[in-house]
């Protein structure tokens, strides 16, 4: 499904931490449309890595879905920036975090 999808829509109303389904969509470089709760904890930049809407605004949510299907430039930008949205979880970033922990413990 991921390889044929034009966008990933995740109208999440509740949840905690990183949402694996959104991360997986970003891995496939599929533009993501979700709620503030859906992207919570992922450090995504609205309109850069994903389209983010308040769950209390269904009209804005629908507008973003339609826009991603009709605005090729926006789709291309989100597609291009998808991998960037995962940089916080990269091996390099985790390596840096571990080094910081060791440096802190050594002090």
C-alpha positions in Angstrom: 0.0 0.0 0.0 2.8 2.4 0.8 4.4 2.1 -2.6 1.2 3.1 -4.4 -0.1 5.8 -2.0 -0.1 9.5 -2.9 -0.5 10.6 0.7 -0.7 9.2 4.2 -3.7 10.4 6.2 -3.6 9.9 10.0 -6.5 11.7 11.7 -5.3 10.5 15.2 -7.4 11.8 18.1 -5.3 10.3 20.9 -2.1 8.5 21.4 1.3 8.9 23.1 4.9 9.1 21.9 6.1 8.4 18.4 3.5 7.0 16.0 5.1 4.2 14.0 2.6 4.4 11.2 3.6 8.0 10.5 7.3 7.2 10.7 6.8 4.4 8.3 5.0 6.7 5.8 7.9 9.1 6.1 10.4 6.2 5.4 8.5 5.7 2.1 8.6 9.4 1.5 4.9 9.7 1.4 3.5 13.1 2.3 1.8 12.9 5.7 -1.4 14.7 6.8 -2.1 14.3 10.5 -3.2 16.0 13.7 -1.1 17.7 16.3 -1.5 14.5 18.4 -0.4 12.4 15.4 2.9 14.1 15.1 3.5 14.6 18.8 6.9 13.5 19.9 8.3 13.3 16.3 9.8 16.8 16.0 8.2 17.3 12.6 8.0 20.8 11.2 4.5 21.7 10.0 4.3 22.4 6.2 7.9 21.1 5.9 7.8 17.4 6.9 4.1 17.0 7.2 0.8 18.8 7.1 -0.5 19.2 10.6 -4.0 20.2 11.7 -5.8 20.4 15.0 -8.2 17.5 15.4 -10.9 20.0 16.2 -10.7 21.5 12.7 -12.1 18.8 10.3 -12.5 21.4 7.5 -8.8 22.3 7.6 -8.0 18.6 7.6 -10.1 18.0 4.5 -8.6 21.1 2.8 -5.1 19.7 3.4 -6.0 16.4 1.9 -7.4 18.0 -1.2 -4.4 20.4 -1.4 -1.9 17.5 -1.4 -3.7 16.0 -4.3 -3.9 19.1 -6.4 -0.8 21.1 -5.4 2.1 19.3 -7.1 4.7 21.8 -5.6 3.5 21.1 -2.1 3.5 17.4 -2.7 7.0 17.5 -4.0 8.3 19.5 -1.1 6.7 17.2 1.5 8.0 14.2 -0.4 11.5 15.6 -0.6 11.5 16.6 3.1 10.0 13.3 4.4 13.4 11.7 5.2 14.5 14.9 7.0 11.5 14.3 9.3 13.2 11.2 10.6 16.6 12.7 11.2 15.9 12.9 14.9 15.7 9.1 15.0 18.7 8.4 12.8 21.6 6.2 13.8 23.8 9.2 13.7 21.6 11.2 16.1 21.3 8.2 18.4 25.1 7.8 18.4 25.4 11.5 19.4 22.9 10.9 22.2 24.8 7.9 23.5 28.1 9.8 23.5 26.5 12.7 25.4 25.2 10.2 28.0 28.7 8.7 28.4 30.3 12.1 28.7 27.8 13.1 31.3 28.4 9.9 33.3 32.2 10.2 33.1 32.2 13.7 34.6 
